[in-house]
């Protein structure tokens, strides 16, 4: 069974303009584009624009009122550290009404960050005693259906050694699990890169990375923004690193570290603004904030709608996402006519 409707504008990796969309088995795909084609189709019209919703690639659901995300433009979150049994329950029964991907526990050195933080339940942190222990942690995560691995390299306390770091990354890649690293302190981002990690879950903010390292990272890593959680000096350092990463071709993604302090539950305007300051606009900005539809289209539950033209820059994206609602809810309310 399928249903068709027309929208004034559509973005799915690029701008389509007026488009007739078809929903089949819970997925949307464009059928015809252009104003004449949309009018000729006779399909009922949904005023406004449609695009994929925000993917926040760095959250801590256990520290926020997750249900408050349910009708925001944030349709997917990546939880990067919590009690494994609780995190796994979110994948089955999402408190956000959207997709939840999980890393499970923080994998850190014995006694390392964030084991010493009051906000981190003891069960959310796993101290690794060495390479074999690290491999066991990965095997357990893979067997339990986790989506990624989260490693912590946080200066000022115990740190994982290189052998354990490499062993975890290799084991994760053997299960096709990406590895994200919290790298804080001088030299820790380089260690993550040299170990073969896939993601820096914060743009480096405690040091200015050399150009050659950034260029090398841009060929094999993605970075997650989290600009807005940092005080001024760290934010400016992160923006400089990110700008050079982007200009070298590195992929930067939106992430807020939601739950780290009094962060808003939903789109964070300061984070979107900072993406623009780092050098993203147009399609590149929207790609950083969303996910790419697959060959079989965009899941309708990952689509959002607003009665505004599609955004071209960060300021417009802030306004658009603050007004956007999940498309499923809009359709259920009878807005297509």
C-alpha positions in Angstrom: 0.0 0.0 0.0 1.3 3.5 -0.9 0.3 7.1 -0.5 1.3 10.2 -2.4 1.3 13.8 -1.5 3.0 17.0 -2.7 5.2 19.4 -0.8 6.5 22.8 -1.6 10.1 21.9 -1.1 12.1 18.8 -0.2 15.7 18.2 0.9 17.1 14.7 0.8 20.8 15.2 0.3 20.0 18.0 -2.1 17.1 20.4 -2.9 14.3 19.1 -5.0 12.0 22.0 -5.1 8.2 21.2 -5.3 8.0 17.4 -5.2 5.5 14.6 -5.1 6.5 12.1 -2.4 5.4 8.5 -2.2 5.2 6.6 1.0 5.7 2.8 0.7 6.1 0.5 3.7 7.0 3.4 6.0 9.6 5.0 3.7 9.4 8.2 1.6 10.9 8.6 -1.9 10.5 11.4 -4.4 8.4 10.5 -7.5 8.2 13.8 -9.5 9.9 17.1 -9.0 9.1 20.6 -10.3 6.1 22.9 -9.8 4.4 21.8 -13.0 4.8 18.1 -12.2 3.5 18.6 -8.7 0.4 20.4 -9.9 -0.2 18.0 -12.7 0.0 15.0 -10.4 -3.2 15.9 -8.6 -1.7 14.7 -5.3 -3.0 16.3 -2.1 -0.7 19.1 -0.9 1.2 19.5 2.3 2.3 23.2 2.5 5.8 23.8 3.6 9.1 21.8 3.3 10.2 18.3 4.4 13.7 17.0 5.1 15.4 14.4 7.4 15.4 15.4 11.0 18.4 16.1 13.2 20.7 13.3 14.3 22.4 14.2 17.6 25.5 12.1 17.6 26.5 12.8 21.2 23.9 12.6 24.0 23.5 11.0 27.4 19.9 10.0 27.6 20.2 8.9 31.2 20.9 12.5 32.2 18.0 14.2 30.5 14.2 14.1 30.3 14.3 11.9 27.1 10.6 12.0 26.5 10.8 15.7 25.9 12.4 14.9 22.5 9.3 13.1 21.3 8.0 15.8 19.0 11.1 17.8 18.3 13.2 17.9 15.1 15.7 15.5 16.8 14.7 12.1 15.3 17.8 10.1 16.1 20.3 10.2 19.1 23.5 8.3 19.8 23.9 7.7 23.5 27.6 7.7 24.3 27.8 6.2 27.7 25.3 4.8 30.2 24.4 1.6 32.1 24.4 -1.1 29.4 21.1 -2.8 30.4 19.3 0.5 30.6 20.7 1.7 27.2 19.7 -1.5 25.5 16.1 -1.0 26.7 16.1 2.3 24.8 16.7 0.5 21.5 13.6 -1.6 22.1 11.3 1.0 23.7 12.6 4.4 22.6 11.8 7.1 25.2 12.4 9.7 22.4 9.9 8.3 19.9 12.9 8.1 17.4 15.9 6.0 16.7 18.3 5.4 19.6 21.8 4.0 19.0 24.0 3.1 21.9 27.6 2.7 22.9 27.0 1.1 26.2 29.5 1.8 29.0 32.4 4.3 28.9 35.5 2.2 28.3 38.3 3.8 30.2 41.4 3.0 32.3 40.9 1.5 35.7 40.0 4.5 37.9 39.9 6.8 34.8 37.4 9.5 33.8 34.4 9.4 34.3 34.6 6.9 37.2 35.3 9.8 39.5 32.2 11.9 38.5 29.1 11.9 40.5 26.9 12.0 37.4 28.2 8.6 36.1 26.6 5.6 37.8 29.3 2.9 38.5 27.6 0.5 36.1 28.1 3.0 33.2 31.9 2.9 33.5 34.0 -0.1 32.7 37.7 0.1 33.6 39.9 -1.9 31.3 42.8 -3.7 33.0 44.6 -4.4 29.7 44.2 -5.5 26.1 42.4 -8.8 26.8 39.9 -7.1 29.1 39.3 -4.6 26.3 38.6 -7.3 23.7 36.2 -8.9 26.2 34.3 -5.7 26.5 34.0 -5.4 22.8 32.8 -9.0 22.4 30.1 -8.4 25.0 29.0 -5.2 23.3 28.8 -6.9 19.9 26.9 -9.8 21.4 24.4 -7.4 23.1 23.7 -5.5 19.9 25.5 -2.2 20.7 26.0 0.1 17.8 29.4 1.5 18.6 32.2 1.5 21.1 33.1 4.5 23.3 36.7 4.9 24.6 37.9 7.6 27.0 41.3 9.3 26.8 41.1 12.0 29.5 44.2 13.6 30.8 44.6 14.4 34.5 43.9 10.8 35.6 44.6 7.2 34.7 44.8 6.7 30.9 44.5 3.6 28.7 47.8 2.4 27.3 48.4 2.1 23.6 48.2 -1.7 23.5 44.8 -1.7 25.1 43.6 1.2 22.9 44.7 -0.6 19.7 43.3 -4.0 20.9 39.9 -2.4 21.4 39.8 -0.7 18.1 40.8 -3.8 16.2 38.3 -6.0 18.0 35.5 -3.4 17.3 36.4 -3.3 13.6 36.3 -7.0 13.5 32.6 -6.7 14.4 32.1 -3.7 12.1 31.5 -1.5 15.1 32.8 2.1 14.8 34.9 3.4 17.7 34.4 6.9 19.1 36.9 8.5 21.4 36.6 11.2 24.0 40.1 12.7 23.6 40.8 15.5 26.1 44.3 16.8 26.8 47.5 17.2 24.9 48.3 14.3 22.5 45.1 12.3 23.2 43.5 13.1 19.8 46.6 12.0 18.0 46.7 8.7 20.1 43.0 8.1 19.1 43.9 8.6 15.4 47.0 6.5 15.4 45.1 3.7 17.1 42.7 3.7 14.1 39.6 5.1 15.9 36.8 6.3 13.6 35.3 9.2 15.5 36.4 12.0 17.8 33.2 12.5 19.8 34.2 16.1 20.6 36.0 18.4 18.2 39.5 18.8 19.9 39.2 21.8 22.2 42.1 21.5 24.6 44.9 21.9 22.0 45.4 23.3 18.6 46.2 20.4 16.3 48.9 20.8 13.6 47.8 21.1 10.0 49.4 17.8 8.9 47.6 15.8 11.6 44.3 17.4 10.8 44.8 16.6 7.1 45.5 13.0 7.9 42.5 12.7 10.3 40.3 14.1 7.5 41.0 11.1 5.4 39.8 8.5 7.9 37.8 10.1 10.8 34.7 12.0 11.5 34.4 14.6 14.2 31.4 15.4 16.3 30.9 19.1 17.1 29.9 19.7 20.7 31.1 23.3 20.5 28.4 24.8 22.7 29.5 23.0 25.9 32.9 24.7 26.0 33.8 28.0 27.6 35.1 30.7 25.3 38.8 29.7 24.9 37.9 26.0 24.3 35.2 26.9 21.9 37.4 29.2 19.8 40.1 26.5 19.7 37.6 23.9 18.7 36.2 26.2 15.9 39.7 26.7 14.6 40.5 23.0 14.5 37.1 22.3 12.9 37.4 24.9 10.3 40.7 23.5 9.1 39.3 20.0 9.3 36.4 21.0 7.1 38.6 22.8 4.6 40.7 19.7 4.3 37.6 17.6 3.4 36.9 16.2 6.9 33.3 15.3 7.7 31.9 17.2 10.7 28.7 16.1 12.4 26.3 17.7 14.7 26.4 16.6 18.3 25.6 18.5 21.6 26.7 16.3 24.5 23.1 16.7 25.7 23.0 15.9 29.4 26.4 17.6 30.1 25.1 20.3 32.3 21.9 22.3 31.7 21.7 21.6 27.9 18.3 22.0 26.1 16.4 18.9 25.2 15.9 19.3 21.5 17.7 21.2 18.8 20.5 23.4 20.3 20.6 26.8 18.5 24.1 27.5 19.8 25.4 24.3 18.3 23.9 25.0 14.9 25.2 28.5 15.0 28.7 27.2 15.7 28.5 24.8 12.7 28.0 27.9 10.6 30.9 29.7 12.3 33.1 26.6 11.5 32.4 27.1 7.8 29.3 25.0 7.0 26.3 26.3 5.0 23.8 25.1 2.4 23.8 21.4 1.7 27.0 20.8 3.7 25.3 22.2 6.9 22.2 20.1 6.4 24.3 17.0 5.8 26.2 17.6 9.0 22.9 17.8 11.0 21.0 14.9 9.5 21.5 11.4 8.0 21.5 10.4 4.4 18.5 8.5 3.1 19.2 5.0 1.8 18.5 3.7 -1.6 15.0 2.7 -0.6 14.2 6.2 0.6 13.8 8.1 3.9 12.0 6.4 6.9 8.9 8.6 7.4 9.6 8.6 11.1 12.9 10.3 10.4 11.3 13.1 8.4 10.4 16.5 9.7 8.3 19.3 8.4 8.1 23.1 8.8 6.1 25.9 7.3 9.2 27.7 6.2 11.5 27.7 3.2 14.4 25.2 3.5 17.4 26.8 5.3 20.4 28.1 3.5 22.6 29.0 6.4 23.0 28.4 10.2 20.7 31.3 11.2 17.9 30.0 9.0 18.6 26.4 10.2 18.1 27.5 13.8 14.7 29.0 12.9 13.7 26.1 10.8 14.6 23.4 13.3 13.0 25.3 16.2 9.6 25.2 14.3 10.0 21.7 12.7 7.8 18.8 13.8 8.0 15.2 13.0 6.2 14.5 9.7 4.2 11.5 11.1 2.5 13.7 13.6 1.8 16.5 11.1 0.1 13.9 8.7 -1.9 12.3 11.5 -3.3 15.7 12.3 -4.7 16.0 8.8 -2.4 18.7 7.4 -2.3 17.1 4.0 -5.2 18.3 1.9 
